[in-house]
């Protein structure tokens, strides 16, 4: 059973411990650099295909393999954050990321480059749950919203600007410099973190369940692999149907869930599922899933397809068109977080969900003759709506949990973000391809319009779900933790 004692760094204190601001900024900057690598290679796939002499379908695994590794590793982070100190986890994360970056920069061929990307992803997967858990333990409840607002810059803006930065580096220096520029940043973060990372928390010698680990890897990995395969091909034929790994993944995930429910009775679960006992966590989690479906599936995939396929914009022009929206999303982070600290989630999330639904519906009325300025304005509205929701949802979800479940709640949320993004991409791209009127199975104006209509429907669903949010999650009192989550 979970110990109900609240630590000195727990949720009842009024002031952050000394050094907390520096520590949080080290984590934020480290996470930004690492998450940036998720998408920085997306604009270099054609050049890499030529340089490494491999097909485009193969080189795509430099991005897909990164995301797949993230989905496999993230569910284990709840266990890792209980078993090891935050400093140990941080050092391991940056060391893995730095080693993967060095390996990628030196890679003589595709196989070594893919291995480097996998090692990078192992380090990246641990960082986001570590960042969110550390914020919940270091920052007083009255200031968590503003701090979580900073984290939205990492989660949303880093992947958004990755292609823009990658394109600039590729045009002037070549693809290897995408790693050589990042490597010194990772080394500096590692050195600074080694000095400042002193977060005192209790660790527990939780045994590693050797059955849960492969179930988690096969379950989440199979689902994400299948969804990514559908999204990459837009419903085209495969040698192996994507539905096979999805079915295997769903079955393994069901076994993983049953295993965790059994193990958590002895407090031995790899990923504790007791956060699902808290209503505010569940509602915020559903909203977060819908948000990431639209952010990654519609905003990051469908919109660039529309700009390049229908408006015939160049890669550079596409990057510039989505840049204002990305900046708005980043700039809204801390102001929205401060508003959450004062007013709670509902007054921010409900209008944010409405803005998301309206903007996605407006994308559906665009056509070949639509001005680029209209696209930019609608995208800014979409990013503004997402910016009003992201920090409040993350803070509301984790604030509703007892301190002992922060690490597991963070791992659940990070895993869901990966799966929801892949699911959104697969659904929207497949709908766009199947609804196209052209002879080739690739999205055209008609197909993209249909996909945006579906995205608008998901936006409306998100608005309906937002009405069930509590204004301020009811805190779990330490003495009631055992009764609540046991």
C-alpha positions, -999 to +999 in steps of 0.1 A: +000+000+000+012+035-008+028+054+021+006+084+029+033+106+043+038+139+025+074+149+018+088+183+024+087+188-013+051+177-014+020+196-024+012+213+009+042+237+011+039+274+001+073+282-012+096+264-037+129+251-022+161+270-029+175+264-064+142+252-077+139+279-105+173+270-119+166+233-117+133+237-135+149+258-163+176+232-167+149+206-172+129+228-195+158+236-218+170+200-218+136+188-227+132+214-254+164+204-271+154+167-269+118+170-281+131+192-310+147+161-323+114+144-328+107+164-360+140+181-369+148+154-395+114+154-412+125+179-438+158+161-445+143+127-454+147+132-492+183+143-488+190+115-464+175+090-489+199+102-516+229+105-494+225+072-476+212+054-508+180+040-491+144+043-502+122+070-488+100+044-471+130+031-453+145+065-443+111+074-428+120+051-399+144+078-387+113+096-375+090+067-370+116+047-351+122+077-327+084+079-319+081+041-316+109+040-291+093+068-271+061+049-269+079+018-257+100+035-230+076+061-216+054+036-198+084+024-178+092+059-165+067+057-136+088+028-122+121+045-130+111+077-112+102+057-081+132+034-081+159+060-088+165+096-077+156+125-101+193+132-104+201+097-115+173+097-140+183+131-154+220+120-158+210+088-175+186+106-198+211+133-210+239+107-213+218+085-235+206+115-256+242+128-260+255+094-269+227+089-295+234+124-309+271+117-313+265+083-329+240+099-353+265+126-363+292+101-370+269+075-387+285+061-418+252+046-430+215+043-424+217+014-399+240+033-375+220+065-379+188+046-370+206+031-339+216+066-329+181+079-332+168+050-310+194+058-283+183+095-285+147+085-281+155+064-250+169+095-233+141+118-246+113+094-234+124+098-198+128+136-198+091+147-201+077+126-172+108+137-151+101+173-159+063+172-151+069+152-119+096+175-107+074+206-113+046+190-092+070+183-064+090+216-065+064+242-073+037+253-048+001+246-060-006+283-064+022+287-090+020+254-109-001+267-137+024+293-148+053+268-146+033+242-166+027+269-191+064+270-197+063+233-203+038+238-231+066+255-250+085+222-249+057+199-258+041+220-286+065+246-299+096+223-301+080+198-326+064+227-345+097+246-351+117+215-356+111+214-394+118+251-397+152+248-379+159+216-398+153+232-431+175+261-423+204+239-412+199+215-441+200+244-467+233+259-453+253+232-436+240+196-443+221+170-423+250+160-400+250+195-385+215+189-372+233+167-347+266+186-343+246+218-333+226+199-307+254+179-292+271+208-273+238+219-260+232+184-246+267+184-230+262+218-214+228+207-200+244+175-186+271+195-168+248+221-154+223+194-143+251+175-126+257+205-105+222+218-098+201+186-099+196+181-062+159+172-057+156+152-025+130+125-028+125+090-013+132+060-035+117+026-032+132-007-041+103-017-063+110-050-081+110-049-119+082-071-132+097-090-161+063-098-176+050-062-176+080-049-196+075-070-228+037-066-225+042-028-224+067-028-253+045-051-275+013-033-266+022+004-270+048-003-296+024-025-317-003+001-316+019+030-325+037+010-352+004+001-368-011+036-366+021+051-380+021+027-409-015+037-417-006+074-414+025+072-435+008+054-464-027+069-462-044+035-466-021+022-494-013-016-495+013-031-472+032-063-472+018-069-437-015-052-429-011-025-402-041-039-385-021-070-374+003-051-352-026-029-339-045-061-330-015-076-313-008-043-296-044-040-283-043-076-269-009-070-252-021-037-238-051-054-223-028-080-207-006-052-195-035-034-179-048-066-161-012-072-149-009-037-135-042-039-117-031-072-101+004-059-092-007-025-078-025-043-050+010-052-037+023-018-048+046-035-074+031-022-107+054-011-135+028+016-143+004+023-115-031+028-130-047+043-098-047+078-113-077+067-132-096+066-099-096+104-100-123+120-121-104+153-128-075+133-141-096+112-164-115+141-179-083+161-184-067+130-200-095+126-225-093+163-234-055+160-238-059+130-261-084+149-283-061+180-282-030+160-294-050+143-321-059+177-336-025+193-328-004+166-345-029+151-369-046+182-383-022+210-374+012+193-381+002+169-409-030+180-427-023+217-429+012+214-444-003+189-469-029+214-478-004+242-482+019+222-504-006+200-523-035+225-529-018+259-527+015+246-541+035+264-515+072+256-511+086+239-480+101+271-469+068+290-474+050+263-455+073+266-426+068+304-425+030+300-427+028+279-396+054+299-377+030+326-363+007+300-349+036+282-332+048+315-317+013+322-304+011+288-288+045+294-271+037+329-260+004+319-244+020+293-222+029+313-190+001+339-192-025+311-195-008+293-167-010+323-144-047+326-153-052+290-144-036+296-110-061+323-104-093+311-120-089+273-126-093+253-158-129+257-169-128+294-178-098+287-201-104+252-215-140+258-226-133+288-248-101+271-260-120+241-271-145+263-288-117+281-307-102+247-317-136+235-330-143+267-350-108+269-365-108+232-377-142+237-392-130+269-410-101+248-425-128+226-441-141+256-462-107+264-477-100+255-513-075+260-541-083+297-544-081+305-507-055+332-498-025+322-477-033+350-452-066+332-444-047+300-437-023+318-414-051+336-394-071+303-390-040+285-379-033+312-353-068+308-340-063+270-337-029+274-319-045+300-296-072+276-287-047+248-280-026+272-260-055+280-237-060+243-230-027+227-228-012+240-195-045+240-176-052+204-187-018+191-176-019+210-143-055+200-136-048+164-143-017+161-121-029+184-093-058+160-087-034+132-078-017+125-045+021+131-045+029+094-046+012+091-080+027+121-098+053+100-116+028+074-128+003+101-138+030+119-158+040+086-175+003+079-184-002+114-198+031+113-219+022+078-233-013+089-242+001+120-260+023+097-282-006+073-290-031+101-296-008+119-320-002+088-340-039+079-340-048+114-352-022+113-379-034+079-391-071+088-391-068+121-408-043+110-435-063+079-443-096+098-445-079+124-467-064+097-490-096+076-493-118+107-499-096+121-527-110+122-562-077+118-580-065+086-596-036+082-571-042+073-534-028+106-522-047+136-506-061+163-528-083+193-521-115+172-517-099+146-495-083+172-472-116+190-469-133+158-457-105+152-432-108+187-418-146+181-415-138+151-393-113+171-374-139+198-368-162+170-354-135+160-330-131+196-320-169+197-312-165+166-291-136+182-272-159+212-265-186+189-251-160+170-229-146+204-216-180+211-200-174+183-176-142+198-162-142+209-126-131+245-121-104+235-095-095+198-089-102+187-054-069+181-037-062+147-022-054+150+015-024+129+026-044+110+052-070+100+026-045+088-001-046+052+010-084+050+010-086+068-024-060+048-044-057+016-025 
